[in-house]
């Protein structure tokens, strides 16, 4: 079977003026853990921020992943040389942006939205030492025309595109569900030479787009309220149980103080944020123990506990028995590991 080499199209989105950045194909070692199998990588390097781009085209879709490493406090200027219609998902970090013709908005980890972008001046602000990750899928006009009869949001994108205007086409924040994360993971994990790529990736994109449009049609129109913000944080926790979820790490992800995180979360949900983190981690662990054959140590790591002894003690305190009891047949004694 013939395998074509991966095609790396020119960057449709740029974030730094060309005269202030250099493009490279060699990715520094410290950035490589952020790469995904679906495409080759290009490094856009400047004095204040490095950006790792991964871009691939398939069946008319352009799939893009950008990771921003802020070396200094920085202002970037996202622009597209040609109009771009996108489903955008913020994977990591929270960006304060100013979109020409739209105004200021936040792109927060765990939220999605539909954008129509042009070559107007847009701005976004990055904090020194922070890492941000953005994933988006760009659509052709023909693809949008096919979807227009089914979606007010798509019709709005088309209208803005025809008038050469920019838009952010969700009145309230779209919050990414677990299925959202799963589909993005499946898209980014497909190697360019995978024999089913031409079938599987467009199918995943179509399903992701359908979920996004259905969710967007029912998204809250309350705007960027505290309730929307903390609902996003709660969903982010549920979808990142294996990651670092201390108060400091969560607050940093959402550009807020620890005190605001703790007070706001408890006010809205009547439960301390770390109590929620512990509870959902242990509930997920119990579900995995009872429904899979994964080793207990692996399950502990999957829900954020790198030390099995610590996990076992916390689990026993929470449920009144060690995790091994969930799998232990009556009368059978075995080691808790």
Beta strands, then each sheet from edge to edge (+ up, - down):
strand 1: 13-14
strand 2: 22-24
strand 3: 41-45
strand 4: 49-58
strand 5: 61-70
strand 6: 74-76
strand 7: 79-80
strand 8: 84-92
strand 9: 95-99
strand 10: 103-107
strand 11: 111-117
strand 12: 123-126
strand 13: 131-139
strand 14: 167-168
strand 15: 174-175
sheet 1: 1+ 7-
sheet 2: 2+ 3- 4+ 5- 13+ 8- 11+ 14-
sheet 3: 2+ 3- 4+ 5- 13+ 8- 11+ 15-
sheet 4: 6+ 12- 9+ 10-
end
